């Protein structure tokens, strides 16, 4: 990503905003490890149950 949105004023239009120096490198590593584990444990096929109304 070359043009990261770093202004909170642009959050609603971009859908994200980067806040630097909020997490330490160790915290980022822990979050990455948790996300990697969640992704690894996801089933290959997701099942969605929808109940009709009406």
N, C-alpha and C positions, 0 to 999 in steps of 0.2 A: 504494500500500500504506500503510495507516494504522497497522497494528499489527505492525511489524517485530519479529521474534524477535531479540533482541540478547543473550540469555543462552545460553551454551554448554550449560547444563543442559537446555535445551529443544530442542536440536538433534535428538535421536533422535525426538522426537514430532512436531516441525514439519517436519523434513527439510532445514532450512537454518538458518543463523545469520548475522547481519550483524555484522561486526567493523569498526567505524569507524576511520578514520585509519590504515589499513594500506597502501593504495595512494595515490600522489600523483595529482592531477588529470591530469597528463601520462600516467602509467601507465594510468589508466582510459581515457583517449582512445585510446591505442595498442591496448588490449585490445578496445575497442569497434570500432575500425577493422578489426582482425583478424577479429572475429566477424562484422561486416557483410560482409566479403569472403568468408568461409566460407559464410555464408547465401546470398549472391548467386551463388556458384558451385555450390550444391547442384543436383542434377538435379531436374526437376519431379516425376519419378516415381522412387522408390527401388526397387531390386530386392533382394530378400532370398532367399538360397539356403539351404534347410534340407535336411539329410540325415537321413533316418529311421534310428533305431537300434532294431533288434528285429525 
